């Protein structure tokens, strides 16, 4: 099905079916992806670990994809310990690991706030073969979300104004099972600023040309961002917007097969 900018698909593979497959097999096995080795940095959500992306990462490995699943600067033990731009540089190191391991094509992938970072990375780096966004979360600049972070933004700006930008404080956070974040004012503001580097409006239009985007929402996810993202990214015949029968947290596991199918189509 071809649309002028991207294809929109609705898939009925449900969260319960995915859970049974993963529980019985340890991971969902899929047929190998042919061609030059693809490598992906697969980034987890906010305040957590790799647990929610592990079934997807395991399935990709079984398909012959080289996978890096690091603990990122927004993980439980590191919450916002780097600014947004410094986090992009950290992703560079994982991409370098993949290339050293033999990856010829790089696809950057992320879940929730990890999808935010994947989109930001694709806006800043050349030579990516694709970007995969799973249940995109953390959306500074979107009115409802920004209102919930406004107290923390004001606190961080006040600290910066008096020369305390590199001092650590406890800030109110939202989502990912954590209500607070302990971070420096400078680090936190780079993630929370409603007009800053982590916004969809700054990043989606700047995705580099010839970098196809696969964006997947869960049909039961309260927040669905793919529509907003996909109309802003550059046109590409491999752009896809997909809805799977999942809530926010189960989207990565439910989306295994459509992700592998998309990777098979990449040229």
N, C-alpha and C positions, 0 to 999 in steps of 0.2 A: 504494500500500500504506500504510494508515494504522495507526499504533500509538498507544497512549495518550499517549506523550510525544514520540517522534520516530520517523522511519522509518529503517530500516537497509537499505542497498543494497549489493550486491556487483557490481562491474563488471569485465568481463573485458578491457577495453582495456589492452593490455600496454605495458610500458616500451619494448620493442623497436619496437613499432608507432609509439609516440609519437616515438621518436628518429628514425625514418625520415621521418615527416611533417615534423618540425621541420628536419631536415637538407635535405630536398628543397625546402622552401618558405621557409625562413628563419623562419617562425612558422606556427603552425596557424591557418588562417583559419576563422572561424565566422560564422554568420548574425548580423545585428545584433540587439541586445536592444532591444525597443520600449519606448516610454514615456518618462517624464522621465529626463533624464540621470542615470546612476549614476556616482559617483566612488568610487575605492578607493585607499587607501594600502596598497601591497603591500610587505611587509617581509621581508627576506632572513634567512638563518640566521646562526649564530654564527661569528665569525672570518673571514667571507667578504665577498663583494660581492653585487651583484644577479644574478650569472651564473645561478644555479639557478632564479631566478624570472623571468628575462628572457623565455623563451618564453611563459610564462603571461601576463606583462604585455603582450607584443606581441599575443597572441591577443585579450586583453580589449580592447585599443585597437581592433583590427580589428572588434570587435563593437560599437563605439561607446561603450565605457566610458572615462571619464576616469581616468587612472592616474598615481599618484605612486609612484616606486620609489627612495626616498632611501637613502643610506648611513646606517645607524642607529648608535646608541651601542655596539652590540656587533659592529660591522664590523671587518675586519682592521686598519684604521688607527685605530680608535677604541675598542678593546675595553674595555667598561665605563667609559666616560669620563663617565657621568652616573648618578646614582642612578635607581632604578626610577621613582619618582614624577616626577622631572625628565624622564625619557624620555616619560612620558605627555604632558607639556606640549609636548615637541618634536613629538609626533604631532599635537597641536592645530594646529601651524603648517602641516602638510601637509594637514590637513582644510580649513583656511582657504584654502589655495591651490586646492583642488578646488572649493570653493564659489565662489570668485572666478572660476574658469574656467567656471562654469555648472552645476555638479553640484547637483541637487535632492535626491538621496538618497545617503547615505554608507554604504559597506560597508568595514569595516576588515579587512584580510587579512594573514596572516603564515605563514611557513614555519619550522618548527623553533622556535628561540627567538623568532622573529618571531611565531609563533602564540601563544606565551606572552604576548608584549606585546599582541597583538590581543585576547586574552581579558581581560587586565588593563584594557585601555582600555575594552572593553565593560562592564566592572564599574564604571567610574568616570564614564562620560559618557552623557548622555541623547541622544535624537534620532538614534540610528544606525538605519539600515534593515536592518543585518545584520552578521554577523561570520563570516569564513571562516578555519578553522584547518586548516593543512596539515602533517601529520606533526609534531604538537606535540612540541616538545623542551624541554629545560631544566626539570626538575621537582624543585626543592628541596622537601623535605618527603616525598618518596617514599624509603623506607629505603635501597634500593641506591644511588640517585643521591646522596643526602645523605651516605652513608658516603664516597663518592669525593671529596666536597667538604669533608669535615669538617676536614682539616688547614688548609685555607684559611680556613674559618669561624673556627676557633680563633685563627689568626694575626691575622685582621682584628679580632676582638673584643679580643685582647690589646693591639693597637695603639690601639684606641679607648679602652680602659680607662686607658691611660697618657697620653691626650691627643694621640695621633698619628693620629687618624682621618682627617685631611686630608693625610697624608703618603703618597707613592707607594711601593709595594713590588711585588715579583714574587710572584704566587700560583699555586698549582697549579690548573689548569682541566681541564675534561673535555668532549670532544666538539668538533665543528666543525673538526677538523684542527689544533687548537692545544692544547698541553699546559700552557701557562702564560698568565697574564694580568697585565699591568702596569697597576695601578689604585690609586686611594686605598682605604684600608681601608673608609671609609664607603660609597663607591660600590659596591665589590665586595660588601660584606655585604648591601646592599639587594637584590642579585640572588641571593645564595647562602644567605641565612638560611632554614633549614628551617621556620621559623614566620613568615617575613617576607612582604612584599607581592607576591612573585613566585610564590606557591604556587597550585596548582589549588584547594586547599581554601578559600583566601581569596577567589579570584576567580570561580570558576564559579557559586557560588550567588548572587553579587551582580551578575551580568549583568542589565542593566536590563530590566524587562518590555517585551514587544513588540519585542525585539531577537532575531530568529531566528538560530540558529547552524547553520552547515554545518561539520561536522568530518569530515576525510578522513584515513584511515590508509592506508599502503602495506601490502599483504598480506605482503610480504617484509621489512618494517621490523622490526627486533629489538624496538623499543619501540612499542607501540600504546596511545595514551592516550585515544582518543575514547570508549570505553566508560565510563571513569572520569569524563570531563568531562560527557558528555551526560546522565547521570543526576542531575547536580547543577545544571545550568542551569535557569532557569525554563521552564515548559511553553510551547510555541508550536507552532501547526500547521505551520509551515515549518521546524522543527528537522529536520535530517537527519544521519545518521551513515552514511558511505560508506566502503567498502574498495575500493581500486583495485589492480591487479596491478603493483606497483612496490616498489622498495626506498625507503629514506629519502630519498636525494638526488633520485631521479627522480619522486617523488610530485607536485610542482607541475606538471611537464610532462604527466604522464599524466592528471592530473585536470582538464585544460582543459575538455573537453566537459561533464562533470557540473557543473562550476562555472557555466558559461554557462547550462546548462539551469536550474539553481537560480535564477540571477539573473533569468531570464525569468519565473519564477513569482512573484517578489517583488511584493507589492502596494504 
